[in-house]
Amino acid sequence: AQSVTQLGSHVSVSEGALVLLRCNYSSSVPPYLFWYVQYPNQGLQLLLKYTTGATLVKGINGFEAEFKKSETSFHLTKPSAHMSDAAEYFCAVSDRGSQGNLIFGKGTKLSVKP
Amino acid sequence: GAVVSQHPSRVICKSGTSVKIECRSLDFQATTMFWYRQFPKQSLMLMATSNEGSKATYEQGVEKDKFLINHASLTLSTLTVTSAHPEDSSFYICSADRTRGGGYNEQFFGPGTRLTVL
């Protein structure tokens, strides 16, 4: 069975500071890993994904994440936070052998202080 | 490309009535669509997997007779909440599966439907 753990339900940073959102996964097979962002009362938007190949993945809006198999982690980072980054962020894992079923973490709410 | 729409975006209904929510893939065909439910400040919980031309697969604990799913075409899946009660109030999100090659499919999410049952 697969699972995702997001450490910290709420992260607060100052504008311009580093953003680090943590995600650890559990999977018995090589996983596909995703980060989604959700703004209030909206659906999910894909930020980035890891499937195969390069373990450092760059996404939209300046975000990136690194797949570390030895640590079973896929932490999301951004060098400099913007006010517009304030949102809910979800990490998800998919079994590459499945039909695309996603298992989501509980989410991390990012607040950005001026 | 890969746009998924949901209609309506917001619905308020009386207890005991039924509500239908549509999920459409606008620029691609989706043999599989997923329905999620999201409670306030919580993650998405998969309710069911909708397969075109066949019966939906429901997750454990989801009442199939209450949440009717129909996937009649490759671009449309509907979720009908029957005899709605206040506890059914939630944010319902659909996603459509698109084959990307390389052995995996990618889900594209709709904007969600906010259901409020009075």
HADDOCK unambig.tbl for C-alpha pairs under 7 A between the chains (distance, minus, plus):
assign (segid A and resid 42 and name CA) (segid B and resid 111 and name CA) 5.00 0.50 0.50
assign (segid A and resid 42 and name CA) (segid B and resid 112 and name CA) 6.02 0.50 0.50
assign (segid A and resid 43 and name CA) (segid B and resid 93 and name CA) 6.62 0.50 0.50
assign (segid A and resid 43 and name CA) (segid B and resid 109 and name CA) 6.18 0.50 0.50
assign (segid A and resid 43 and name CA) (segid B and resid 110 and name CA) 5.65 0.50 0.50
assign (segid A and resid 43 and name CA) (segid B and resid 111 and name CA) 3.90 0.50 0.50
assign (segid A and resid 43 and name CA) (segid B and resid 112 and name CA) 5.21 0.50 0.50
assign (segid A and resid 44 and name CA) (segid B and resid 109 and name CA) 5.83 0.50 0.50
assign (segid A and resid 96 and name CA) (segid B and resid 103 and name CA) 6.87 0.50 0.50
assign (segid A and resid 96 and name CA) (segid B and resid 104 and name CA) 5.77 0.50 0.50
assign (segid A and resid 99 and name CA) (segid B and resid 105 and name CA) 6.63 0.50 0.50
assign (segid A and resid 100 and name CA) (segid B and resid 104 and name CA) 6.75 0.50 0.50
assign (segid A and resid 100 and name CA) (segid B and resid 105 and name CA) 5.29 0.50 0.50
assign (segid A and resid 100 and name CA) (segid B and resid 106 and name CA) 6.44 0.50 0.50
assign (segid A and resid 104 and name CA) (segid B and resid 43 and name CA) 6.78 0.50 0.50
assign (segid A and resid 104 and name CA) (segid B and resid 44 and name CA) 6.63 0.50 0.50
assign (segid A and resid 105 and name CA) (segid B and resid 43 and name CA) 6.66 0.50 0.50
assign (segid A and resid 106 and name CA) (segid B and resid 42 and name CA) 6.16 0.50 0.50
assign (segid A and resid 106 and name CA) (segid B and resid 43 and name CA) 4.70 0.50 0.50
assign (segid A and resid 107 and name CA) (segid B and resid 43 and name CA) 6.00 0.50 0.50
